[in-house]
Amino acid sequence: MPVPPEYDNNSGNHFLVHAALAAGLYPKILTIDPIDRKSIKTVPNGQPCHFHPSSVNSKSFLDFKGNHMVYFTLMYV
């Protein structure tokens, strides 16, 4: 079912859509360094983090085109 045009004013504005998603998912956002793709940190406090070797993301994030990811749970060890 399509969205009525009066409610679909900003669907083409990707910056606004990404900002709304980031605001809704904050603080569970990771940032990937655009130069050193292996450097991943949490956005709220800049803590470095790594993917578990058995995670599907452990190797695939290197090919990920964006600089941010969202997570559900972080485990500190």
TIRO-2110 file (N, C-alpha, C; in Angstrom, 1 decimal):
// TIRO-2110
0.8, -1.2, 0.0, N, 1, A
0.0, 0.0, 0.0, CA, 1, A
0.9, 1.2, 0.0, C, 1, A
0.8, 2.1, -1.0, N, 2, A
1.6, 3.3, -1.1, CA, 2, A
1.2, 4.3, 0.0, C, 2, A
2.3, 5.1, 0.4, N, 3, A
2.1, 6.2, 1.3, CA, 3, A
1.4, 7.4, 0.6, C, 3, A
0.4, 8.0, 1.2, N, 4, A
-0.3, 9.1, 0.6, CA, 4, A
0.7, 10.3, 0.4, C, 4, A
0.6, 11.0, -0.7, N, 5, A
1.6, 12.0, -1.0, CA, 5, A
1.7, 13.1, 0.0, C, 5, A
0.6, 13.4, 0.8, N, 6, A
0.8, 14.5, 1.8, CA, 6, A
1.6, 14.0, 3.0, C, 6, A
1.9, 12.7, 3.1, N, 7, A
2.8, 12.2, 4.2, CA, 7, A
4.1, 11.8, 3.6, C, 7, A
4.4, 12.0, 2.4, N, 8, A
5.6, 11.5, 1.7, CA, 8, A
6.4, 12.7, 1.2, C, 8, A
6.5, 13.8, 1.9, N, 9, A
7.2, 15.0, 1.5, CA, 9, A
8.7, 14.8, 1.4, C, 9, A
9.3, 14.0, 2.4, N, 10, A
10.7, 14.0, 2.5, CA, 10, A
11.4, 12.6, 2.2, C, 10, A
10.6, 11.7, 1.6, N, 11, A
11.2, 10.4, 1.3, CA, 11, A
12.4, 10.4, 0.4, C, 11, A
12.5, 11.4, -0.4, N, 12, A
13.7, 11.5, -1.3, CA, 12, A
14.9, 12.2, -0.7, C, 12, A
14.7, 12.8, 0.5, N, 13, A
15.7, 13.5, 1.2, CA, 13, A
16.5, 12.5, 2.1, C, 13, A
17.5, 11.9, 1.5, N, 14, A
18.3, 10.9, 2.2, CA, 14, A
19.0, 11.4, 3.5, C, 14, A
19.4, 12.6, 3.5, N, 15, A
20.0, 13.2, 4.7, CA, 15, A
19.0, 13.2, 5.9, C, 15, A
17.8, 13.6, 5.6, N, 16, A
16.8, 13.7, 6.6, CA, 16, A
16.4, 12.3, 7.1, C, 16, A
16.3, 11.4, 6.2, N, 17, A
15.9, 10.0, 6.6, CA, 17, A
17.0, 9.4, 7.4, C, 17, A
18.2, 9.6, 7.1, N, 18, A
19.4, 9.1, 7.9, CA, 18, A
19.4, 9.7, 9.2, C, 18, A
19.2, 11.0, 9.3, N, 19, A
19.2, 11.8, 10.6, CA, 19, A
18.1, 11.3, 11.5, C, 19, A
16.9, 11.0, 10.9, N, 20, A
15.8, 10.5, 11.7, CA, 20, A
16.1, 9.1, 12.3, C, 20, A
16.7, 8.2, 11.4, N, 21, A
17.1, 6.9, 11.9, CA, 21, A
18.2, 7.0, 13.0, C, 21, A
19.2, 7.8, 12.8, N, 22, A
20.2, 8.0, 13.8, CA, 22, A
19.6, 8.5, 15.1, C, 22, A
18.7, 9.5, 15.0, N, 23, A
18.1, 10.0, 16.3, CA, 23, A
17.3, 9.0, 17.0, C, 23, A
16.6, 8.1, 16.2, N, 24, A
15.8, 7.1, 16.8, CA, 24, A
16.6, 5.9, 17.4, C, 24, A
17.8, 5.7, 16.8, N, 25, A
18.6, 4.6, 17.3, CA, 25, A
19.7, 5.0, 18.3, C, 25, A
19.9, 6.3, 18.4, N, 26, A
20.9, 6.7, 19.3, CA, 26, A
20.6, 6.3, 20.7, C, 26, A
21.5, 5.8, 21.5, N, 27, A
23.0, 5.8, 21.4, CA, 27, A
23.6, 4.6, 20.9, C, 27, A
22.9, 3.7, 20.3, N, 28, A
23.4, 2.4, 19.9, CA, 28, A
24.0, 2.4, 18.5, C, 28, A
24.9, 3.3, 18.3, N, 29, A
25.5, 3.5, 17.0, CA, 29, A
27.1, 3.4, 17.1, C, 29, A
27.6, 2.7, 16.1, N, 30, A
29.1, 2.6, 16.0, CA, 30, A
29.5, 3.4, 14.8, C, 30, A
30.7, 3.9, 14.9, N, 31, A
31.3, 4.7, 13.8, CA, 31, A
32.6, 3.9, 13.3, C, 31, A
32.7, 3.8, 12.0, N, 32, A
33.8, 3.1, 11.4, CA, 32, A
34.7, 4.2, 10.8, C, 32, A
36.0, 4.2, 11.2, N, 33, A
36.9, 5.2, 10.7, CA, 33, A
37.0, 5.0, 9.2, C, 33, A
36.8, 6.1, 8.4, N, 34, A
36.8, 6.0, 7.0, CA, 34, A
38.1, 5.7, 6.4, C, 34, A
39.2, 6.0, 7.1, N, 35, A
40.6, 5.8, 6.6, CA, 35, A
41.1, 4.4, 7.0, C, 35, A
41.0, 4.2, 8.4, N, 36, A
41.4, 2.9, 8.9, CA, 36, A
40.1, 2.1, 9.2, C, 36, A
39.7, 1.3, 8.2, N, 37, A
38.4, 0.6, 8.3, CA, 37, A
38.3, -0.4, 9.4, C, 37, A
39.4, -0.7, 10.0, N, 38, A
39.4, -1.7, 11.1, CA, 38, A
39.1, -1.0, 12.5, C, 38, A
39.1, 0.3, 12.5, N, 39, A
38.9, 1.1, 13.7, CA, 39, A
37.4, 1.4, 13.9, C, 39, A
36.8, 0.7, 14.9, N, 40, A
35.4, 0.9, 15.2, CA, 40, A
35.3, 1.4, 16.6, C, 40, A
34.4, 2.4, 16.8, N, 41, A
34.2, 3.0, 18.1, CA, 41, A
32.7, 3.3, 18.3, C, 41, A
32.3, 3.3, 19.6, N, 42, A
30.9, 3.7, 19.9, CA, 42, A
30.8, 5.2, 19.8, C, 42, A
29.7, 5.6, 19.4, N, 43, A
29.5, 7.1, 19.1, CA, 43, A
29.3, 7.9, 20.5, C, 43, A
28.6, 7.4, 21.5, N, 44, A
28.4, 8.2, 22.6, CA, 44, A
29.7, 8.5, 23.4, C, 44, A
30.6, 7.5, 23.6, N, 45, A
31.7, 7.7, 24.4, CA, 45, A
33.1, 7.4, 23.7, C, 45, A
33.1, 7.0, 22.5, N, 46, A
34.3, 6.8, 21.7, CA, 46, A
35.1, 5.5, 22.2, C, 46, A
34.4, 4.6, 22.8, N, 47, A
35.1, 3.4, 23.3, CA, 47, A
35.4, 2.5, 22.0, C, 47, A
36.6, 2.0, 21.9, N, 48, A
36.9, 1.1, 20.8, CA, 48, A
36.2, -0.2, 21.0, C, 48, A
35.8, -0.8, 19.9, N, 49, A
35.1, -2.1, 20.0, CA, 49, A
35.5, -3.0, 18.8, C, 49, A
35.2, -4.3, 18.9, N, 50, A
35.5, -5.2, 17.9, CA, 50, A
34.4, -6.2, 17.7, C, 50, A
34.3, -6.8, 16.6, N, 51, A
33.3, -7.8, 16.4, CA, 51, A
33.8, -9.2, 16.8, C, 51, A
33.0, -10.0, 17.4, N, 52, A
33.4, -11.4, 17.7, CA, 52, A
33.8, -12.1, 16.5, C, 52, A
34.8, -12.9, 16.5, N, 53, A
35.2, -13.7, 15.3, CA, 53, A
34.1, -14.5, 14.6, C, 53, A
33.2, -15.0, 15.4, N, 54, A
32.1, -15.8, 14.9, CA, 54, A
30.9, -15.0, 14.3, C, 54, A
31.0, -13.7, 14.5, N, 55, A
29.9, -12.8, 14.1, CA, 55, A
29.9, -12.7, 12.5, C, 55, A
28.8, -12.6, 12.0, N, 56, A
28.7, -12.4, 10.5, CA, 56, A
29.3, -11.1, 10.1, C, 56, A
29.4, -10.1, 11.0, N, 57, A
30.0, -8.8, 10.7, CA, 57, A
31.5, -8.8, 10.8, C, 57, A
32.1, -9.8, 11.4, N, 58, A
33.5, -9.8, 11.6, CA, 58, A
34.4, -9.5, 10.4, C, 58, A
34.0, -10.0, 9.3, N, 59, A
34.7, -9.7, 8.0, CA, 59, A
33.9, -8.9, 7.1, C, 59, A
32.6, -8.9, 7.1, N, 60, A
31.8, -8.2, 6.1, CA, 60, A
31.8, -6.7, 6.3, C, 60, A
32.1, -6.2, 7.5, N, 61, A
32.0, -4.8, 7.8, CA, 61, A
33.1, -4.1, 7.0, C, 61, A
34.2, -4.8, 6.7, N, 62, A
35.3, -4.2, 5.9, CA, 62, A
34.8, -3.8, 4.5, C, 62, A
33.8, -4.5, 4.0, N, 63, A
33.2, -4.1, 2.6, CA, 63, A
32.0, -3.2, 2.8, C, 63, A
31.6, -2.9, 4.0, N, 64, A
30.5, -2.1, 4.2, CA, 64, A
30.7, -0.7, 3.7, C, 64, A
29.8, -0.1, 3.0, N, 65, A
30.1, 1.2, 2.3, CA, 65, A
29.9, 2.4, 3.2, C, 65, A
29.1, 2.2, 4.3, N, 66, A
28.8, 3.3, 5.2, CA, 66, A
29.9, 3.5, 6.3, C, 66, A
29.8, 4.5, 7.0, N, 67, A
30.7, 4.8, 8.1, CA, 67, A
30.0, 4.6, 9.5, C, 67, A
28.8, 4.2, 9.5, N, 68, A
28.1, 3.9, 10.8, CA, 68, A
27.3, 2.6, 10.8, C, 68, A
27.2, 2.0, 11.9, N, 69, A
26.5, 0.8, 12.1, CA, 69, A
25.7, 0.9, 13.4, C, 69, A
24.6, 0.1, 13.5, N, 70, A
23.8, 0.1, 14.6, CA, 70, A
23.9, -1.3, 15.3, C, 70, A
23.9, -1.3, 16.6, N, 71, A
24.0, -2.6, 17.3, CA, 71, A
22.9, -2.7, 18.3, C, 71, A
22.7, -4.0, 18.7, N, 72, A
21.6, -4.3, 19.7, CA, 72, A
22.2, -4.4, 21.1, C, 72, A
23.3, -5.2, 21.2, N, 73, A
24.0, -5.4, 22.5, CA, 73, A
25.5, -5.4, 22.3, C, 73, A
26.1, -4.7, 23.3, N, 74, A
27.6, -4.7, 23.4, CA, 74, A
28.0, -5.6, 24.6, C, 74, A
29.0, -6.4, 24.5, N, 75, A
29.5, -7.2, 25.6, CA, 75, A
30.9, -6.6, 25.9, C, 75, A
31.1, -6.3, 27.2, N, 76, A
32.4, -5.9, 27.6, CA, 76, A
33.1, -7.0, 28.3, C, 76, A
34.4, -7.3, 27.8, N, 77, A
35.2, -8.4, 28.4, CA, 77, A
36.5, -7.8, 28.8, C, 77, A
END
